[in-house]
Amino acid sequence: MENLFSPLHLGRGPEMKNRFMLAPLTNTQSHADGTLSDEEYHWLTMRAKGGFGLTMTCAAHVQARGQGFPGQLGIFSDDHLPGLTRLAAGINAENSVSIVQLHHAGNRSPAELIGQAPHCPSDDEETGAVGMTHAEVLDAIEAFIEGAVRAEKAGFHGVELHGAHGYLICQFLSSEINQREDEFGGSLENRARPLRMMIDGIRERCGKDFILGLRLSPERFGMDLGEIRDLAQSLMTEGKIDFLDMSLWDCFKLPNDERFQDRPLIGWFTDLNRHNVKLGVAGKIRTPAEAESVMAEGVDWIMLGRAAIIHHDFPLQMQANPDFQPLPNPVSRVHLAAEGLSEHFITYMGNWKGFVATEE
């Protein structure tokens, strides 16, 4: 309890008042052109009011061609600035650190949504994605940097690069998907080059107090646990990022890779030399007991997703009552509406097995 409710400084930007981050959650609530809706604003600022030390947006796409789902928040145009500025001000007013997650879906962009074939590091027969030209890789890198510049202009305290879950950065990191033969393919050093160029560009063009985080996942989508561990250590040693967000799917599981099953997955990252980089995790943290258990593993902060959907004020409720027990799934549509979810968001959550109650 004491650790969870102690402040944390990420090295740049304002101090987090506690160790709770709101996960970047797909919600399909924004307008078709990527501009912020009142529903998206209400959902996010409600979590900031609910006591989260850091409130992160859903994945915001940095190129129109990189859109991953309908109703996705955009950050690829100055047309998005008025809504983003309003959102940053609303989160900041609640003493919550404001972060935009920067995203490009790569081969996971639905062709029917973006109006053309998606692109990714190499031709991908399974998804119909077209391999990016050298110029297109540079354009995508620049788009992430411009997204960060736009986020800072809007008043956000920082950004997180979405390098997990099989999206574009993750696709470059994957030796299975990335079959390029130029400086962006082959060795891990080359496959991580786009990511490092994004990091360097953001550091050069954003203010010295602007927060920069990175989300990685160590499994699935062609990820190799050993490589991701090495990359995480290298990035921590270099110290250009402020926080590393490891999306583990389940914080309590053993690794899938038999070579690493002598300890839980989380242990392969908590033992790294963090230098000044703060480490946090996401993955099935749903109760106060689980939150405390994960903190006891030695992370600096935790990220809540589903738990934050069900209770916008999870941190405040836990602080007031350590025995607080969140509602179990499935939860009613009425409850979710009261928790700030729009009809679009509730319908989307209906795709998550057992999350929304079937009401007669």
Secondary structure as UniProt FT lines:
FT   TURN            2..5
FT   STRAND          20..22
FT   TURN            32..33
FT   HELIX           38..49
FT   TURN            50..51
FT   STRAND          54..61
FT   HELIX           64..66
FT   TURN            70..71
FT   HELIX           78..80
FT   HELIX           81..92
FT   TURN            93..95
FT   STRAND          97..103
FT   HELIX           106..108
FT   HELIX           111..114
FT   STRAND          119..120
FT   TURN            125..128
FT   STRAND          129..131
FT   HELIX           134..154
FT   STRAND          158..163
FT   TURN            165..166
FT   HELIX           168..173
FT   TURN            175..177
FT   TURN            183..184
FT   HELIX           188..191
FT   HELIX           193..205
FT   TURN            208..209
FT   STRAND          211..216
FT   TURN            221..222
FT   HELIX           225..238
FT   STRAND          243..247
FT   TURN            251..252
FT   HELIX           258..260
FT   TURN            261..262
FT   TURN            265..266
FT   HELIX           267..270
FT   TURN            275..276
FT   STRAND          278..282
FT   HELIX           288..295
FT   TURN            296..298
FT   STRAND          301..304
FT   HELIX           306..310
FT   TURN            312..313
FT   HELIX           314..320
FT   TURN            322..323
FT   HELIX           333..338
FT   TURN            339..340
FT   HELIX           343..349
FT   TURN            350..351
FT   TURN            353..355
//
